Amino acid sequence: MNTRSLEITKRLLLKHTATVHSSSRLTMIQKKIFNLFIYKAFPTIKDDKYHTYTVTDLLRSLNWSEDSHINDRLKESLAGLTRENVKWNVLEKDRKNKWVSSACLADVSIKNGIIEYSFGKFLREVLHNPNIYAKIDLDVQGSLESRDSLIIWEIAMEELSSKKCNEVVTSWIEWEKMCSITSGESSSYSKTYSLYKSKVLKKAIEEINAKTDLSIHMLEQKESRKIKRIAFKVQRQLPLGGLFEPEQKEIFSRDLKLKQNILQIMGNSEKIEQLWAQHTDERLRSSLRFYREVLSSSDHQVKNPVAFLKKAIEEGWCSAEDAATLVKTMSFENNLDKPEMSKLIFTKPGEIDKVRIIRQHLCEEFGLGVYHAWFNDAIFQLVEDKCIIFHPNLYAPTYIMQKLYHPLLKWIKNVDPNIGLVEVQNKQYEL
């Protein structure tokens, strides 16, 4: 049986990370309705301001019967989605939108059994093209009865979706901030961790473990003998009984020999477990190859090999061969329009305004994937008739000069015709 065919029968919502990491007093029903509205509107959310959902279909999705009392409750829940102020992206994982506050819906109405609703400007922008997201199964959502369970389950799904794996350790979060996400900023649980743990976290995790395919275990981090931060170890329990074909089983298997090789270098620490859970085998393997190439080179000295390997994994440093393969697999077409693309381009300290224009040209011509792989972390300097690019990746100068030099020079000259030469130099990270 093909897992892809199974997914088609599911109602899967790609919910932007900024909307998963939110703080509000929305009820369980309002959160479920919001997800259902996003799912229904998703195909046309960019072009259509208004979207529709029949009352009958919504009640069925909420497992409600249709009567006058229920309709009054539904109307109050819908009205609350236009009133309640929500703080989005509170964990700041979406670097593009640092801090945003808005209601879930701009407006909503019911006429002749049809609900008509619209999203505000911010939500339309992030929801139509979720570059980072949680893959939400709306049928699993329907099985959860606790608001806290739904929120923690969505956070866990976001981590699994972003890492594209079935086992992950989430980032450490100050427990007060986690409390504001699950219970609201003014919650009485925010005063005492033990109360928050017993009344919210333990009950939510128990329900998730009992009703979904996730197994969640909570981790605690202390400072001065007090719990300061929490994280979740999340494992997705794969279906048994031959549901996955051999080819698909390989997708979820891990290279334990690779892990052992990294352990031999870094030692058996909690950080290794976190890196193992957060990154794919391909990322780890590529960074390990890069590490070995640099250490074997007589031209470069690494003062702290452990810190170097850790940095290589976290920032995705790779060997020249792996980098070449990466570029070949990237599309030079960009799905973002130019106004949206320009928001993703940022100058570095000390760069002049003309450099920002150069960055935008490179992003538009090479595509966002290649731009971020080769130019996003670099620093550009214009000196007389020369453009000097300082790059932190040891092998980037060689590859850029060999493979990308001529189109690079051409597009830089389009911005500044006085430039006749491009130099790419390595500027290593301090480790």
C-alpha positions in Angstrom: 0.0 0.0 0.0 1.4 3.4 -0.9 1.5 6.0 1.9 1.0 8.8 -0.6 -2.4 7.4 -1.5 -3.3 7.4 2.2 -2.4 11.0 2.6 -4.8 12.0 -0.2 -7.7 10.7 1.8 -6.7 12.8 4.8 -7.5 16.4 5.4 -4.0 17.8 5.9 -3.5 21.5 6.7 -0.1 23.1 6.1 -0.3 25.6 9.0 2.4 28.3 9.0 4.7 28.2 12.0 3.9 31.8 13.0 0.3 30.8 13.5 1.2 27.7 15.5 3.4 29.7 17.9 0.7 32.1 19.1 -0.6 33.4 22.4 -4.3 34.1 22.9 -7.4 33.2 24.9 -9.1 31.4 22.1 -11.2 28.5 23.1 -10.7 24.9 21.9 -13.6 25.3 19.5 -12.3 28.6 18.1 -8.9 27.0 17.4 -10.5 24.1 15.6 -12.7 26.4 13.5 -9.7 28.6 12.6 -7.8 25.5 11.3 -10.8 24.4 9.3 -11.2 27.8 7.8 -7.6 27.9 6.8 -7.9 24.5 5.2 -11.0 25.5 3.2 -9.6 28.8 2.0 -6.0 27.6 1.3 -6.4 27.0 -2.5 -7.5 30.6 -3.2 -6.4 32.4 -0.1 -3.9 34.6 -2.0 -6.4 35.8 -4.7 -9.8 35.8 -2.9 -10.5 38.1 0.0 -13.7 36.2 1.0 -14.2 32.5 1.5 -17.2 30.3 2.3 -18.0 27.3 4.5 -21.5 25.8 4.9 -22.8 25.7 8.5 -23.8 22.0 8.0 -20.2 21.0 7.0 -18.7 23.0 9.8 -20.9 21.5 12.4 -20.2 18.0 11.0 -16.4 18.7 11.3 -16.9 19.8 14.9 -19.0 16.7 15.7 -21.9 19.0 16.6 -25.6 18.4 16.0 -27.6 21.0 14.2 -30.1 22.8 16.4 -30.8 26.4 17.6 -28.7 26.1 20.8 -25.7 24.9 18.8 -26.1 27.7 16.2 -26.0 30.3 19.0 -22.9 28.8 20.4 -21.4 28.7 16.9 -22.1 32.4 16.3 -20.5 33.4 19.5 -17.4 31.4 18.7 -17.2 33.0 15.2 -17.6 36.5 16.7 -14.8 35.8 19.1 -12.5 35.1 16.2 -12.9 38.7 15.0 -12.5 40.1 18.6 -9.8 38.2 20.3 -6.4 39.7 19.8 -3.7 37.0 19.0 0.0 37.5 19.2 1.6 35.5 16.4 5.2 34.1 16.1 5.8 34.4 19.8 8.8 32.1 19.7 10.2 34.1 16.7 11.0 31.0 14.7 9.8 32.8 11.6 12.6 35.3 11.2 10.6 37.2 8.5 7.8 38.3 10.8 9.3 39.2 14.2 6.2 40.3 16.0 2.6 40.6 14.8 -0.7 41.0 16.6 -4.1 40.7 15.0 -7.5 38.9 15.2 -7.9 35.5 13.5 -10.7 36.8 11.1 -11.2 40.3 9.7 -14.9 39.7 9.5 -17.4 36.9 9.4 -21.1 36.5 8.5 -23.8 33.8 8.2 -26.6 34.0 5.5 -28.8 31.2 4.3 -26.7 28.5 5.9 -23.4 29.9 4.4 -20.6 31.3 6.5 -18.6 34.0 4.7 -15.2 35.0 6.3 -12.0 36.8 5.5 -8.5 37.0 6.9 -6.5 40.1 7.6 -3.4 41.2 5.6 -0.8 39.5 7.7 -2.6 36.1 7.8 -3.2 36.1 4.0 0.5 36.7 3.4 1.8 33.9 5.6 -1.0 31.4 5.1 -0.9 31.3 1.3 2.8 30.3 1.1 3.9 28.6 4.3 7.7 28.2 4.0 7.8 26.7 7.5 4.8 24.9 8.7 3.1 22.2 10.8 1.4 19.4 8.9 -2.0 19.2 10.7 -4.3 16.2 10.3 -7.7 17.7 10.8 -9.2 14.3 11.7 -6.7 13.9 14.5 -7.5 17.4 15.6 -11.1 16.4 16.0 -10.2 13.6 18.4 -8.5 16.0 20.9 -10.8 17.4 23.6 -8.4 19.7 25.5 -7.2 23.1 24.2 -3.8 22.6 25.8 -3.5 19.2 24.1 -4.3 20.7 20.7 -1.7 23.5 21.2 1.2 21.1 22.3 0.3 18.6 19.6 0.5 21.4 16.9 3.9 22.5 18.3 5.1 18.9 18.2 3.8 18.5 14.6 5.6 21.7 13.5 8.9 20.4 14.8 8.4 17.1 13.0 7.3 18.8 9.8 10.2 21.3 9.8 12.8 18.6 10.5 11.1 16.1 8.1 11.7 13.2 10.5 9.8 11.0 13.0 11.8 11.8 16.1 12.8 15.2 17.4 13.7 17.1 20.5 12.1 20.6 20.4 14.0 23.7 21.3 14.2 24.8 24.9 11.4 27.2 25.8 11.1 29.2 29.0 8.2 27.6 30.8 6.5 30.9 31.4 6.4 31.6 27.7 5.1 28.1 27.1 2.4 28.8 29.6 1.4 32.0 27.8 1.0 29.9 24.6 -1.1 27.2 26.1 -3.0 29.2 28.8 -2.8 32.9 27.9 -0.5 35.6 29.3 -2.7 36.3 32.3 -3.2 32.7 33.4 -3.0 31.8 37.1 -0.8 28.9 36.1 2.1 31.2 35.3 2.8 31.8 39.0 4.0 28.3 39.9 5.7 25.8 37.6 4.5 22.8 39.6 0.9 23.9 39.2 1.3 24.5 35.5 3.0 21.1 35.1 0.3 19.1 37.0 -2.8 21.0 35.7 -1.8 21.6 32.1 1.4 19.8 30.8 0.9 16.3 32.2 -2.8 16.1 31.3 -2.2 17.4 27.8 0.7 15.0 27.1 -1.4 12.1 28.5 -4.2 12.9 26.0 -1.8 13.3 23.1 -0.1 10.0 23.8 -3.5 8.2 24.2 -5.3 9.7 21.1 -2.7 10.4 18.5 0.2 8.6 16.8 2.7 10.7 18.8 4.6 9.8 21.9 5.7 12.9 23.9 8.1 13.0 26.8 8.8 16.3 28.6 12.3 17.5 29.4 13.2 20.0 32.1 16.2 22.3 32.4 17.1 23.9 35.8 18.8 27.1 36.8 19.7 27.7 40.5 17.7 24.5 41.4 14.5 25.9 39.7 12.9 24.7 36.5 13.7 27.4 33.9 12.9 25.8 30.5 11.2 22.9 29.1 11.4 20.9 25.9 9.6 17.9 24.4 11.0 14.7 23.0 8.6 13.7 20.3 8.4 10.4 18.5 5.9 9.4 15.8 4.7 5.9 16.2 4.8 4.3 12.7 1.9 2.1 11.8 2.6 -1.6 12.0 1.5 -4.5 9.9 3.2 -3.7 6.6 1.6 -0.4 6.0 4.8 1.0 4.6 6.6 -0.6 1.7 10.3 -1.3 2.0 11.2 1.8 0.0 9.2 4.0 2.4 10.6 2.3 5.5 14.1 3.5 4.4 12.9 7.1 4.6 12.4 6.8 8.3 15.4 4.7 9.2 18.5 6.3 10.6 22.2 5.6 9.9 23.4 4.5 13.4 26.9 4.2 12.2 26.9 7.8 11.2 25.7 8.7 14.7 28.5 6.6 16.2 31.1 8.5 14.0 29.9 11.8 15.3 29.8 10.5 18.9 33.5 9.5 18.6 34.4 13.1 17.7 32.1 15.1 20.0 31.6 12.7 22.9 28.4 11.3 24.4 26.5 14.5 25.3 22.9 15.8 25.3 23.8 18.2 22.5 24.5 15.3 20.1 21.1 13.8 20.8 19.5 17.2 20.0 21.5 17.6 16.8 20.6 14.0 15.8 16.9 14.7 16.4 16.9 18.1 14.6 18.8 17.3 11.4 18.5 14.7 8.7 21.2 12.0 8.0 22.0 13.9 4.7 22.8 17.1 6.6 24.9 15.3 9.3 26.7 13.2 6.7 27.5 16.3 4.5 28.8 18.3 7.5 30.9 15.4 8.7 32.5 15.1 5.2 33.2 18.9 5.3 34.8 18.6 8.8 37.1 15.8 7.6 38.1 17.6 4.5 39.1 20.7 6.4 41.0 18.7 9.1 42.9 16.8 6.4 44.0 20.0 4.6 47.4 21.3 5.5 46.2 24.8 4.6 43.8 25.2 7.5 44.0 24.7 11.2 41.0 24.1 13.4 41.6 25.1 17.0 38.5 23.4 18.4 37.4 20.4 16.3 34.3 19.7 18.5 33.0 23.3 18.2 33.8 23.3 14.5 31.8 20.2 13.8 28.9 21.4 15.9 28.9 24.7 14.0 29.1 22.9 10.6 26.0 20.8 11.4 24.0 23.7 12.8 24.7 26.0 9.9 24.8 23.3 7.1 28.4 23.7 6.0 29.2 21.2 3.3 32.0 20.0 1.1 32.6 21.4 -2.4 31.2 18.2 -3.9 28.1 18.3 -1.8 27.6 21.9 -2.6 27.8 21.3 -6.3 25.1 18.6 -6.0 22.9 20.9 -4.0 23.0 23.6 -6.6 22.2 21.2 -9.4 19.1 20.1 -7.6 17.9 23.6 -6.9 15.6 25.3 -9.4 16.6 28.6 -10.8 13.0 29.5 -11.0 11.6 31.5 -8.1 8.0 31.1 -7.0 7.9 34.4 -5.0 7.0 37.6 -6.7 9.5 40.5 -6.5 7.8 42.4 -3.7 7.7 39.3 -1.5 11.2 38.3 -2.4 12.6 41.7 -1.4 11.4 41.2 2.1 13.8 38.2 2.4 16.9 40.2 1.5 18.8 41.9 4.2 22.1 43.8 4.1 24.8 43.1 6.6 26.4 45.7 8.9 28.6 48.1 7.0 27.1 47.4 3.5 25.8 50.3 1.4 22.4 50.7 -0.1 23.7 49.7 -3.5 24.6 46.3 -2.1 21.0 45.7 -1.2 20.0 46.2 -4.8 22.7 43.8 -5.9 21.4 41.2 -3.4 17.9 41.6 -4.8 19.2 41.2 -8.4 21.1 38.0 -7.4 18.0 36.6 -5.7 15.8 37.3 -8.6 18.2 35.9 -11.2 19.7 32.9 -9.4 16.5 32.1 -7.4 15.9 32.2 -3.7 17.4 28.7 -3.1 20.7 29.4 -4.7 20.9 32.9 -3.2 20.5 31.6 0.3 22.9 28.7 -0.3 25.7 30.9 -1.6 25.2 34.7 -1.0 22.9 35.2 2.0 25.6 34.7 4.6 28.3 36.6 2.6 29.3 40.2 3.1 29.6 42.4 0.0 32.0 45.4 -0.3 32.4 47.7 -3.3 35.9 49.1 -3.6 36.5 51.3 -6.7 36.1 48.9 -9.7 36.0 45.8 -7.6 33.3 43.9 -5.7 34.8 41.8 -2.8 32.6 39.1 -1.3 33.6 37.7 2.1 32.1 34.2 2.7 32.2 32.1 5.9 32.2 28.8 4.1 35.7 27.6 3.4 34.8 26.1 0.0 32.4 28.8 -1.2 35.1 31.0 -2.9 36.3 28.2 -5.0 32.9 27.1 -6.1 31.5 30.6 -6.8 34.5 31.6 -8.8 34.4 28.4 -10.9 30.7 27.9 -11.4 28.9 31.2 -10.8 31.4 33.9 -11.6 30.3 35.1 -15.1 26.6 35.5 -14.4 27.5 37.0 -11.0 29.7 39.7 -12.5 27.1 40.4 -15.2 24.3 41.1 -12.7 26.6 43.1 -10.4 27.6 45.3 -13.4 23.9 45.8 -14.2 23.7 47.6 -10.8 27.1 49.3 -10.9 28.7 49.5 -14.4 32.0 50.6 -12.9 32.6 47.1 -11.4 34.9 45.1 -13.6 36.1 42.4 -11.2 34.6 40.2 -8.5 36.8 38.6 -5.7 35.5 36.0 -3.3 37.4 35.5 -0.1 37.0 33.2 2.9 36.2 34.9 6.2 36.0 32.0 8.8 33.8 32.0 11.8 35.5 32.4 15.1 35.3 29.0 17.0 
